[in-house]
Amino acid sequence: MNDRFKSLNLPGGTLALTDCVDWVPSLPDECIQLVAIDPPFFTGRIQTGSGPDAPKYRDSWAGGKGAYVSWLIDRIGGMWDLIAPTGSLVVHLDWHAVHAVKVALDEFVGEDRFQNEIIWYYQTGGASKKRFSRKHDTLLWYTKSDQYVFHPERIQIPRTEKAMHRARNPRGARISIEDNHKNPDDVLHIPALNPMSNERTGYPTQKPVELMEHFVLALTNEGDTVADFFCGSGTTLVAAQGLGRKWLGCDVSAEAVAVARERLNQGEANAL
Ligand SMILES: C[S@@+](CC[C@H](N)C(=O)[O-])C[C@H]1O[C@@H](n2cnc3c(N)ncnc32)[C@H](O)[C@@H]1O
């Protein structure tokens, strides 16, 4: 066992308690089809979950935004080498630092590797009186090469009633009446976890499994490996396991790894 990290092999993959910067160099190059990470967003806060002994993680950097971006790019640099030639990197951020990380990533991996800025519109309640309410996160998608796995047909969404009305009208028809689904665009309408959701673990900033299933289905095939090196409560790993993919996950927080381990051991993904 390497004394810089503790790792645990479960039936679907490996979970490690470590700073990802220590674990990533020990993994073989080009072994992962999708690296999907949801790192701290540079909110300047201690993120605190819910329930007794609420889990927490620190999301502030003494050196400001420049220090944060260098910290993150340093870690993503090692992850990039692990991605297979047909694979993808998805980085989940929000308005606090996505602009600075996009500039740094374009420079680091090459602007030509950038595919999409995907908006996750999470439709939570509450409205700001000071500015337009902030209701979305941004996910940056880069591919290792031009020959990448991409299956939008697996995540099609229903066409709107308006589009289907036009399909029924012989003069306005641009699509056939049978064609009632379409490939999604770069804005995802997926609800955030509500406080009563069975999926909720109490871990701070937990994301919905449905969001991560979207990327796992579109960017990988069954049997491929998916990694999340800031796994938190293990949402990406749960999505990967439920869809028949292998997974690798780590987090620097023992609380996070304990929650992820429980979710993965319970095979929760199969029940969703
Ligand atoms: C936004 S949360 C991830 C939430 C996760 N997607 C979920 O659904 O539960 C970010 C996570 O990154 C972890 N983290 C922060 N620094 C890290 C590092 N250097 N290596 C690994 N994990 C780290 C934090 O402990 C936290 O759990």
The ligand as an SDF file (V2000), in Angstrom:
LIG
                    3D

 27 29  0  0  0  0  0  0  0  0999 V2000
  -18.1210   19.8370   -5.4110 C   0  0  0  0  0  0  0  0  0  0  0  0
  -17.6300   18.5750   -4.3100 S   0  0  0  0  0  0  0  0  0  0  0  0
  -18.0190   17.1060   -5.2140 C   0  0  0  0  0  0  0  0  0  0  0  0
  -19.4690   16.7400   -5.0710 C   0  0  0  0  0  0  0  0  0  0  0  0
  -19.8440   15.4620   -5.8270 C   0  0  0  0  0  0  0  0  0  0  0  0
  -19.9090   15.6800   -7.2470 N   0  0  0  0  0  0  0  0  0  0  0  0
  -21.1570   14.9040   -5.3310 C   0  0  0  0  0  0  0  0  0  0  0  0
  -22.1300   14.7940   -6.1090 O   0  0  0  0  0  0  0  0  0  0  0  0
  -21.2370   14.5870   -4.1330 O   0  0  0  0  0  0  0  0  0  0  0  0
  -15.8860   18.6910   -4.4230 C   0  0  0  0  0  0  0  0  0  0  0  0
  -15.1220   17.6230   -3.6700 C   0  0  0  0  0  0  0  0  0  0  0  0
  -13.7250   17.7770   -3.9440 O   0  0  0  0  0  0  0  0  0  0  0  0
  -13.0220   17.3070   -2.8110 C   0  0  0  0  0  0  0  0  0  0  0  0
  -11.6160   17.7520   -2.9090 N   0  0  0  0  0  0  0  0  0  0  0  0
  -11.1030   18.9790   -2.6570 C   0  0  0  0  0  0  0  0  0  0  0  0
   -9.7840   18.9880   -2.8840 N   0  0  0  0  0  0  0  0  0  0  0  0
   -9.4550   17.7350   -3.3310 C   0  0  0  0  0  0  0  0  0  0  0  0
   -8.2450   17.1350   -3.7570 C   0  0  0  0  0  0  0  0  0  0  0  0
   -7.1120   17.8250   -3.7780 N   0  0  0  0  0  0  0  0  0  0  0  0
   -8.2600   15.8330   -4.1630 N   0  0  0  0  0  0  0  0  0  0  0  0
   -9.4250   15.1250   -4.1230 C   0  0  0  0  0  0  0  0  0  0  0  0
  -10.6050   15.6470   -3.7150 N   0  0  0  0  0  0  0  0  0  0  0  0
  -10.6260   16.9360   -3.3280 C   0  0  0  0  0  0  0  0  0  0  0  0
  -13.8050   17.8530   -1.6360 C   0  0  0  0  0  0  0  0  0  0  0  0
  -13.5210   17.1410   -0.4490 O   0  0  0  0  0  0  0  0  0  0  0  0
  -15.2460   17.6680   -2.1520 C   0  0  0  0  0  0  0  0  0  0  0  0
  -15.7820   16.4400   -1.7000 O   0  0  0  0  0  0  0  0  0  0  0  0
  1  2  1  0
  2  3  1  0
  2 10  1  0
  3  4  1  0
  4  5  1  0
  5  6  1  0
  5  7  1  0
  7  8  2  0
  7  9  1  0
 10 11  1  0
 11 12  1  0
 11 26  1  0
 12 13  1  0
 13 14  1  0
 13 24  1  0
 14 15  1  0
 14 23  1  0
 15 16  2  0
 16 17  1  0
 17 18  1  0
 17 23  2  0
 18 19  1  0
 18 20  2  0
 20 21  1  0
 21 22  2  0
 22 23  1  0
 24 25  1  0
 24 26  1  0
 26 27  1  0
M  CHG  2   2   1   9  -1
M  END
$$$$
